[in-house]
Amino acid sequence: MKSKWMEMSTINKVVLVVRIVLSIVIIVLALLQIWGVMKSAINYTMPLLGVYFVILSIQEWKTQRGYALFSIGVALFIFIVAFVVWFGK
C-alpha cells in the first residue's frame, strides 16, 4: 500500500481521502437515522451518497469506464429520488 500511495498523483490522493471521509459521514448519519437519534438524517444521507458516486466515477474514469458510467447512473438516480422526496411533498 505504501508504494502504491507514493505512486498516486496528488489529486488522486485528495479524492481518495475525500471518499473515505464522505463514507464515514454517510455511515454515521445512517446509524443516527437507524437508532432514531436524528429523524431527518436521511435528508442529508441521500445527497451525500450521490456526491460519493460522482466522486467515485471521476476517480475510476480512466481505469474502469463502465464502472464509472454505472456510478454516474446511480448518482443521477439518487439525485432524482432526493429531488422527488424533498419537493414532492
Backbone atoms as SQL, in Angstrom:
CREATE TABLE atoms (id INTEGER PRIMARY KEY, chain TEXT, resi INTEGER, resn TEXT, atom TEXT, x REAL, y REAL, z REAL);
INSERT INTO atoms VALUES
  (1, 'A', 1, 'MET', 'N', 0.827, -1.192, 0.000),
  (2, 'A', 1, 'MET', 'CA', 0.000, 0.000, 0.000),
  (3, 'A', 1, 'MET', 'C', 0.865, 1.247, 0.000),
  (4, 'A', 2, 'LYS', 'N', 1.978, 1.202, 0.721),
  (5, 'A', 2, 'LYS', 'CA', 2.818, 2.391, 0.809),
  (6, 'A', 2, 'LYS', 'C', 3.388, 2.757, -0.557),
  (7, 'A', 3, 'SER', 'N', 3.854, 1.771, -1.292),
  (8, 'A', 3, 'SER', 'CA', 4.421, 2.074, -2.602),
  (9, 'A', 3, 'SER', 'C', 3.338, 2.564, -3.567),
  (10, 'A', 4, 'LYS', 'N', 2.141, 2.011, -3.484),
  (11, 'A', 4, 'LYS', 'CA', 1.060, 2.460, -4.353),
  (12, 'A', 4, 'LYS', 'C', 0.641, 3.884, -3.986),
  (13, 'A', 5, 'TRP', 'N', 0.646, 4.211, -2.706),
  (14, 'A', 5, 'TRP', 'CA', 0.308, 5.568, -2.268),
  (15, 'A', 5, 'TRP', 'C', 1.317, 6.568, -2.809),
  (16, 'A', 6, 'MET', 'N', 2.579, 6.202, -2.797),
  (17, 'A', 6, 'MET', 'CA', 3.618, 7.105, -3.294),
  (18, 'A', 6, 'MET', 'C', 3.525, 7.306, -4.810),
  (19, 'A', 7, 'GLU', 'N', 2.985, 6.322, -5.519),
  (20, 'A', 7, 'GLU', 'CA', 2.864, 6.417, -6.971),
  (21, 'A', 7, 'GLU', 'C', 1.653, 7.242, -7.405),
  (22, 'A', 8, 'MET', 'N', 0.699, 7.447, -6.509),
  (23, 'A', 8, 'MET', 'CA', -0.520, 8.181, -6.859),
  (24, 'A', 8, 'MET', 'C', -0.229, 9.669, -7.006),
  (25, 'A', 9, 'SER', 'N', -0.984, 10.305, -7.895),
  (26, 'A', 9, 'SER', 'CA', -0.850, 11.753, -8.043),
  (27, 'A', 9, 'SER', 'C', -1.529, 12.446, -6.862),
  (28, 'A', 10, 'THR', 'N', -1.237, 13.714, -6.699),
  (29, 'A', 10, 'THR', 'CA', -1.786, 14.469, -5.575),
  (30, 'A', 10, 'THR', 'C', -3.305, 14.549, -5.652),
  (31, 'A', 11, 'ILE', 'N', -3.845, 14.752, -6.830),
  (32, 'A', 11, 'ILE', 'CA', -5.298, 14.857, -6.972),
  (33, 'A', 11, 'ILE', 'C', -5.976, 13.540, -6.632),
  (34, 'A', 12, 'ASN', 'N', -5.365, 12.417, -7.000),
  (35, 'A', 12, 'ASN', 'CA', -5.938, 11.118, -6.651),
  (36, 'A', 12, 'ASN', 'C', -5.890, 10.875, -5.153),
  (37, 'A', 13, 'LYS', 'N', -4.842, 11.346, -4.501),
  (38, 'A', 13, 'LYS', 'CA', -4.761, 11.227, -3.045),
  (39, 'A', 13, 'LYS', 'C', -5.863, 12.034, -2.374),
  (40, 'A', 14, 'VAL', 'N', -6.080, 13.246, -2.858),
  (41, 'A', 14, 'VAL', 'CA', -7.122, 14.106, -2.288),
  (42, 'A', 14, 'VAL', 'C', -8.496, 13.478, -2.493),
  (43, 'A', 15, 'VAL', 'N', -8.754, 12.969, -3.688),
  (44, 'A', 15, 'VAL', 'CA', -10.046, 12.351, -3.982),
  (45, 'A', 15, 'VAL', 'C', -10.261, 11.124, -3.106),
  (46, 'A', 16, 'LEU', 'N', -9.233, 10.334, -2.895),
  (47, 'A', 16, 'LEU', 'CA', -9.347, 9.152, -2.046),
  (48, 'A', 16, 'LEU', 'C', -9.660, 9.534, -0.606),
  (49, 'A', 17, 'VAL', 'N', -8.991, 10.543, -0.087),
  (50, 'A', 17, 'VAL', 'CA', -9.247, 10.989, 1.286),
  (51, 'A', 17, 'VAL', 'C', -10.667, 11.541, 1.410),
  (52, 'A', 18, 'VAL', 'N', -11.122, 12.295, 0.416),
  (53, 'A', 18, 'VAL', 'CA', -12.491, 12.822, 0.437),
  (54, 'A', 18, 'VAL', 'C', -13.498, 11.675, 0.415),
  (55, 'A', 19, 'ARG', 'N', -13.239, 10.655, -0.389),
  (56, 'A', 19, 'ARG', 'CA', -14.137, 9.491, -0.428),
  (57, 'A', 19, 'ARG', 'C', -14.211, 8.801, 0.921),
  (58, 'A', 20, 'ILE', 'N', -13.075, 8.653, 1.589),
  (59, 'A', 20, 'ILE', 'CA', -13.059, 7.989, 2.892),
  (60, 'A', 20, 'ILE', 'C', -13.831, 8.809, 3.921),
  (61, 'A', 21, 'VAL', 'N', -13.587, 10.111, 3.955),
  (62, 'A', 21, 'VAL', 'CA', -14.294, 10.978, 4.905),
  (63, 'A', 21, 'VAL', 'C', -15.794, 10.971, 4.617),
  (64, 'A', 22, 'LEU', 'N', -16.155, 11.044, 3.355),
  (65, 'A', 22, 'LEU', 'CA', -17.562, 11.025, 2.970),
  (66, 'A', 22, 'LEU', 'C', -18.218, 9.701, 3.360),
  (67, 'A', 23, 'SER', 'N', -17.504, 8.606, 3.215),
  (68, 'A', 23, 'SER', 'CA', -18.032, 7.304, 3.617),
  (69, 'A', 23, 'SER', 'C', -18.306, 7.258, 5.112),
  (70, 'A', 24, 'ILE', 'N', -17.388, 7.788, 5.894),
  (71, 'A', 24, 'ILE', 'CA', -17.567, 7.800, 7.350),
  (72, 'A', 24, 'ILE', 'C', -18.780, 8.646, 7.731),
  (73, 'A', 25, 'VAL', 'N', -18.923, 9.806, 7.107),
  (74, 'A', 25, 'VAL', 'CA', -20.067, 10.679, 7.396),
  (75, 'A', 25, 'VAL', 'C', -21.378, 9.986, 7.027),
  (76, 'A', 26, 'ILE', 'N', -21.414, 9.314, 5.891),
  (77, 'A', 26, 'ILE', 'CA', -22.627, 8.612, 5.458),
  (78, 'A', 26, 'ILE', 'C', -22.977, 7.499, 6.435),
  (79, 'A', 27, 'ILE', 'N', -21.986, 6.749, 6.886),
  (80, 'A', 27, 'ILE', 'CA', -22.233, 5.665, 7.843),
  (81, 'A', 27, 'ILE', 'C', -22.753, 6.215, 9.161),
  (82, 'A', 28, 'VAL', 'N', -22.148, 7.294, 9.653),
  (83, 'A', 28, 'VAL', 'CA', -22.597, 7.891, 10.916),
  (84, 'A', 28, 'VAL', 'C', -24.034, 8.393, 10.791),
  (85, 'A', 29, 'LEU', 'N', -24.343, 9.087, 9.699),
  (86, 'A', 29, 'LEU', 'CA', -25.711, 9.576, 9.505),
  (87, 'A', 29, 'LEU', 'C', -26.715, 8.430, 9.380),
  (88, 'A', 30, 'ALA', 'N', -26.327, 7.362, 8.706),
  (89, 'A', 30, 'ALA', 'CA', -27.219, 6.209, 8.585),
  (90, 'A', 30, 'ALA', 'C', -27.479, 5.578, 9.950),
  (91, 'A', 31, 'LEU', 'N', -26.442, 5.471, 10.767),
  (92, 'A', 31, 'LEU', 'CA', -26.626, 4.919, 12.112),
  (93, 'A', 31, 'LEU', 'C', -27.505, 5.823, 12.969),
  (94, 'A', 32, 'LEU', 'N', -27.323, 7.126, 12.854),
  (95, 'A', 32, 'LEU', 'CA', -28.176, 8.053, 13.601),
  (96, 'A', 32, 'LEU', 'C', -29.636, 7.922, 13.182),
  (97, 'A', 33, 'GLN', 'N', -29.867, 7.703, 11.898),
  (98, 'A', 33, 'GLN', 'CA', -31.234, 7.510, 11.410),
  (99, 'A', 33, 'GLN', 'C', -31.803, 6.190, 11.923),
  (100, 'A', 34, 'ILE', 'N', -31.014, 5.136, 11.875),
  (101, 'A', 34, 'ILE', 'CA', -31.483, 3.817, 12.313),
  (102, 'A', 34, 'ILE', 'C', -31.799, 3.817, 13.800),
  (103, 'A', 35, 'TRP', 'N', -30.949, 4.440, 14.593),
  (104, 'A', 35, 'TRP', 'CA', -31.145, 4.468, 16.045),
  (105, 'A', 35, 'TRP', 'C', -32.202, 5.471, 16.482),
  (106, 'A', 36, 'GLY', 'N', -32.681, 6.293, 15.575),
  (107, 'A', 36, 'GLY', 'CA', -33.718, 7.253, 15.902),
  (108, 'A', 36, 'GLY', 'C', -33.222, 8.507, 16.593),
  (109, 'A', 37, 'VAL', 'N', -31.925, 8.729, 16.590),
  (110, 'A', 37, 'VAL', 'CA', -31.357, 9.913, 17.229),
  (111, 'A', 37, 'VAL', 'C', -31.640, 11.152, 16.393),
  (112, 'A', 38, 'MET', 'N', -31.496, 11.015, 15.097),
  (113, 'A', 38, 'MET', 'CA', -31.706, 12.143, 14.183),
  (114, 'A', 38, 'MET', 'C', -32.721, 11.707, 13.132),
  (115, 'A', 39, 'LYS', 'N', -33.927, 12.201, 13.240),
  (116, 'A', 39, 'LYS', 'CA', -35.010, 11.744, 12.368),
  (117, 'A', 39, 'LYS', 'C', -34.831, 12.175, 10.915),
  (118, 'A', 40, 'SER', 'N', -34.146, 13.280, 10.680),
  (119, 'A', 40, 'SER', 'CA', -34.007, 13.786, 9.310),
  (120, 'A', 40, 'SER', 'C', -32.640, 13.478, 8.702),
  (121, 'A', 41, 'ALA', 'N', -31.939, 12.503, 9.232),
  (122, 'A', 41, 'ALA', 'CA', -30.602, 12.186, 8.720),
  (123, 'A', 41, 'ALA', 'C', -30.645, 11.691, 7.281),
  (124, 'A', 42, 'ILE', 'N', -31.742, 11.059, 6.899),
  (125, 'A', 42, 'ILE', 'CA', -31.849, 10.552, 5.532),
  (126, 'A', 42, 'ILE', 'C', -31.844, 11.688, 4.520),
  (127, 'A', 43, 'ASN', 'N', -32.315, 12.864, 4.933),
  (128, 'A', 43, 'ASN', 'CA', -32.310, 14.018, 4.030),
  (129, 'A', 43, 'ASN', 'C', -30.895, 14.475, 3.703),
  (130, 'A', 44, 'TYR', 'N', -29.951, 14.182, 4.563),
  (131, 'A', 44, 'TYR', 'CA', -28.552, 14.513, 4.310),
  (132, 'A', 44, 'TYR', 'C', -27.807, 13.339, 3.677),
  (133, 'A', 45, 'THR', 'N', -28.222, 12.133, 4.021),
  (134, 'A', 45, 'THR', 'CA', -27.524, 10.941, 3.546),
  (135, 'A', 45, 'THR', 'C', -27.709, 10.732, 2.045),
  (136, 'A', 46, 'MET', 'N', -28.904, 10.944, 1.549),
  (137, 'A', 46, 'MET', 'CA', -29.166, 10.698, 0.123),
  (138, 'A', 46, 'MET', 'C', -28.308, 11.568, -0.795),
  (139, 'A', 47, 'PRO', 'N', -28.259, 12.883, -0.602),
  (140, 'A', 47, 'PRO', 'CA', -27.390, 13.684, -1.479),
  (141, 'A', 47, 'PRO', 'C', -25.907, 13.362, -1.303),
  (142, 'A', 48, 'LEU', 'N', -25.503, 13.031, -0.081),
  (143, 'A', 48, 'LEU', 'CA', -24.100, 12.669, 0.133),
  (144, 'A', 48, 'LEU', 'C', -23.746, 11.386, -0.609),
  (145, 'A', 49, 'LEU', 'N', -24.685, 10.444, -0.668),
  (146, 'A', 49, 'LEU', 'CA', -24.452, 9.232, -1.457),
  (147, 'A', 49, 'LEU', 'C', -24.295, 9.563, -2.934),
  (148, 'A', 50, 'GLY', 'N', -25.108, 10.482, -3.420),
  (149, 'A', 50, 'GLY', 'CA', -24.977, 10.914, -4.811),
  (150, 'A', 50, 'GLY', 'C', -23.626, 11.539, -5.084),
  (151, 'A', 51, 'VAL', 'N', -23.184, 12.400, -4.176),
  (152, 'A', 51, 'VAL', 'CA', -21.862, 13.027, -4.317),
  (153, 'A', 51, 'VAL', 'C', -20.772, 11.967, -4.267),
  (154, 'A', 52, 'TYR', 'N', -20.941, 10.977, -3.387),
  (155, 'A', 52, 'TYR', 'CA', -19.961, 9.895, -3.280),
  (156, 'A', 52, 'TYR', 'C', -19.832, 9.153, -4.612),
  (157, 'A', 53, 'PHE', 'N', -20.945, 8.849, -5.243),
  (158, 'A', 53, 'PHE', 'CA', -20.890, 8.118, -6.509),
  (159, 'A', 53, 'PHE', 'C', -20.321, 8.967, -7.641),
  (160, 'A', 54, 'VAL', 'N', -20.564, 10.264, -7.610),
  (161, 'A', 54, 'VAL', 'CA', -19.949, 11.143, -8.612),
  (162, 'A', 54, 'VAL', 'C', -18.435, 11.155, -8.434),
  (163, 'A', 55, 'ILE', 'N', -17.973, 11.276, -7.196),
  (164, 'A', 55, 'ILE', 'CA', -16.529, 11.256, -6.923),
  (165, 'A', 55, 'ILE', 'C', -15.933, 9.915, -7.326),
  (166, 'A', 56, 'LEU', 'N', -16.653, 8.836, -7.041),
  (167, 'A', 56, 'LEU', 'CA', -16.191, 7.501, -7.420),
  (168, 'A', 56, 'LEU', 'C', -16.057, 7.378, -8.932),
  (169, 'A', 57, 'SER', 'N', -17.014, 7.913, -9.666),
  (170, 'A', 57, 'SER', 'CA', -16.937, 7.823, -11.125),
  (171, 'A', 57, 'SER', 'C', -15.790, 8.657, -11.680),
  (172, 'A', 58, 'ILE', 'N', -15.525, 9.803, -11.069),
  (173, 'A', 58, 'ILE', 'CA', -14.388, 10.622, -11.507),
  (174, 'A', 58, 'ILE', 'C', -13.080, 9.879, -11.288),
  (175, 'A', 59, 'GLN', 'N', -12.970, 9.221, -10.144),
  (176, 'A', 59, 'GLN', 'CA', -11.729, 8.522, -9.830),
  (177, 'A', 59, 'GLN', 'C', -11.528, 7.291, -10.718),
  (178, 'A', 60, 'GLU', 'N', -12.596, 6.632, -11.098),
  (179, 'A', 60, 'GLU', 'CA', -12.481, 5.392, -11.866),
  (180, 'A', 60, 'GLU', 'C', -12.583, 5.598, -13.377),
  (181, 'A', 61, 'TRP', 'N', -12.720, 6.838, -13.844),
  (182, 'A', 61, 'TRP', 'CA', -12.983, 7.106, -15.253),
  (183, 'A', 61, 'TRP', 'C', -11.889, 6.566, -16.171),
  (184, 'A', 62, 'LYS', 'N', -10.632, 6.715, -15.804),
  (185, 'A', 62, 'LYS', 'CA', -9.539, 6.291, -16.693),
  (186, 'A', 62, 'LYS', 'C', -9.333, 4.785, -16.698),
  (187, 'A', 63, 'THR', 'N', -9.581, 4.126, -15.581),
  (188, 'A', 63, 'THR', 'CA', -9.263, 2.706, -15.493),
  (189, 'A', 63, 'THR', 'C', -10.452, 1.803, -15.792),
  (190, 'A', 64, 'GLN', 'N', -11.640, 2.167, -15.305),
  (191, 'A', 64, 'GLN', 'CA', -12.816, 1.317, -15.484),
  (192, 'A', 64, 'GLN', 'C', -13.991, 2.174, -15.946),
  (193, 'A', 65, 'ARG', 'N', -14.060, 2.403, -17.225),
  (194, 'A', 65, 'ARG', 'CA', -15.048, 3.323, -17.784),
  (195, 'A', 65, 'ARG', 'C', -16.477, 2.828, -17.569),
  (196, 'A', 66, 'GLY', 'N', -16.716, 1.539, -17.705),
  (197, 'A', 66, 'GLY', 'CA', -18.065, 1.006, -17.497),
  (198, 'A', 66, 'GLY', 'C', -18.540, 1.188, -16.068),
  (199, 'A', 67, 'TYR', 'N', -17.652, 0.943, -15.137),
  (200, 'A', 67, 'TYR', 'CA', -17.954, 1.134, -13.719),
  (201, 'A', 67, 'TYR', 'C', -18.238, 2.601, -13.425),
  (202, 'A', 68, 'ALA', 'N', -17.488, 3.489, -14.047),
  (203, 'A', 68, 'ALA', 'CA', -17.687, 4.925, -13.852),
  (204, 'A', 68, 'ALA', 'C', -19.038, 5.366, -14.409),
  (205, 'A', 69, 'LEU', 'N', -19.409, 4.864, -15.574),
  (206, 'A', 69, 'LEU', 'CA', -20.708, 5.212, -16.149),
  (207, 'A', 69, 'LEU', 'C', -21.856, 4.691, -15.290),
  (208, 'A', 70, 'PHE', 'N', -21.692, 3.489, -14.754),
  (209, 'A', 70, 'PHE', 'CA', -22.703, 2.945, -13.846),
  (210, 'A', 70, 'PHE', 'C', -22.818, 3.808, -12.594),
  (211, 'A', 71, 'SER', 'N', -21.694, 4.268, -12.068),
  (212, 'A', 71, 'SER', 'CA', -21.706, 5.133, -10.884),
  (213, 'A', 71, 'SER', 'C', -22.411, 6.453, -11.170),
  (214, 'A', 72, 'ILE', 'N', -22.214, 6.996, -12.357),
  (215, 'A', 72, 'ILE', 'CA', -22.913, 8.230, -12.735),
  (216, 'A', 72, 'ILE', 'C', -24.420, 7.981, -12.813),
  (217, 'A', 73, 'GLY', 'N', -24.804, 6.840, -13.359),
  (218, 'A', 73, 'GLY', 'CA', -26.226, 6.494, -13.414),
  (219, 'A', 73, 'GLY', 'C', -26.844, 6.352, -12.034),
  (220, 'A', 74, 'VAL', 'N', -26.122, 5.712, -11.132),
  (221, 'A', 74, 'VAL', 'CA', -26.603, 5.571, -9.756),
  (222, 'A', 74, 'VAL', 'C', -26.717, 6.938, -9.091),
  (223, 'A', 75, 'ALA', 'N', -25.736, 7.794, -9.301),
  (224, 'A', 75, 'ALA', 'CA', -25.774, 9.137, -8.716),
  (225, 'A', 75, 'ALA', 'C', -26.971, 9.924, -9.246),
  (226, 'A', 76, 'LEU', 'N', -27.229, 9.841, -10.539),
  (227, 'A', 76, 'LEU', 'CA', -28.394, 10.528, -11.111),
  (228, 'A', 76, 'LEU', 'C', -29.697, 10.005, -10.518),
  (229, 'A', 77, 'PHE', 'N', -29.789, 8.694, -10.363),
  (230, 'A', 77, 'PHE', 'CA', -30.980, 8.101, -9.759),
  (231, 'A', 77, 'PHE', 'C', -31.173, 8.603, -8.331),
  (232, 'A', 78, 'ILE', 'N', -30.099, 8.650, -7.562),
  (233, 'A', 78, 'ILE', 'CA', -30.181, 9.121, -6.175),
  (234, 'A', 78, 'ILE', 'C', -30.605, 10.583, -6.129),
  (235, 'A', 79, 'PHE', 'N', -30.029, 11.408, -6.999),
  (236, 'A', 79, 'PHE', 'CA', -30.396, 12.824, -7.011),
  (237, 'A', 79, 'PHE', 'C', -31.859, 13.023, -7.423),
  (238, 'A', 80, 'ILE', 'N', -32.340, 12.241, -8.385),
  (239, 'A', 80, 'ILE', 'CA', -33.741, 12.346, -8.810),
  (240, 'A', 80, 'ILE', 'C', -34.673, 11.938, -7.676),
  (241, 'A', 81, 'VAL', 'N', -34.353, 10.840, -7.005),
  (242, 'A', 81, 'VAL', 'CA', -35.184, 10.392, -5.882),
  (243, 'A', 81, 'VAL', 'C', -35.167, 11.426, -4.761),
  (244, 'A', 82, 'ALA', 'N', -34.004, 11.979, -4.460),
  (245, 'A', 82, 'ALA', 'CA', -33.920, 13.005, -3.414),
  (246, 'A', 82, 'ALA', 'C', -34.752, 14.226, -3.793),
  (247, 'A', 83, 'PHE', 'N', -34.697, 14.625, -5.048),
  (248, 'A', 83, 'PHE', 'CA', -35.478, 15.771, -5.518),
  (249, 'A', 83, 'PHE', 'C', -36.974, 15.502, -5.377),
  (250, 'A', 84, 'VAL', 'N', -37.399, 14.307, -5.759),
  (251, 'A', 84, 'VAL', 'CA', -38.817, 13.946, -5.655),
  (252, 'A', 84, 'VAL', 'C', -39.251, 13.897, -4.195),
  (253, 'A', 85, 'VAL', 'N', -38.416, 13.349, -3.331),
  (254, 'A', 85, 'VAL', 'CA', -38.765, 13.254, -1.909),
  (255, 'A', 85, 'VAL', 'C', -38.864, 14.640, -1.286),
  (256, 'A', 86, 'TRP', 'N', -37.915, 15.515, -1.603),
  (257, 'A', 86, 'TRP', 'CA', -37.916, 16.851, -0.999),
  (258, 'A', 86, 'TRP', 'C', -39.046, 17.722, -1.503),
  (259, 'A', 87, 'PHE', 'N', -39.239, 17.749, -2.816),
  (260, 'A', 87, 'PHE', 'CA', -40.184, 18.692, -3.400),
  (261, 'A', 87, 'PHE', 'C', -41.516, 18.054, -3.782),
  (262, 'A', 88, 'GLY', 'N', -41.649, 16.765, -3.575),
  (263, 'A', 88, 'GLY', 'CA', -42.887, 16.085, -3.910),
  (264, 'A', 88, 'GLY', 'C', -43.916, 16.130, -2.798),
  (265, 'A', 89, 'LYS', 'N', -43.548, 16.690, -1.673),
  (266, 'A', 89, 'LYS', 'CA', -44.459, 16.722, -0.522),
  (267, 'A', 89, 'LYS', 'C', -45.478, 17.812, -0.656);
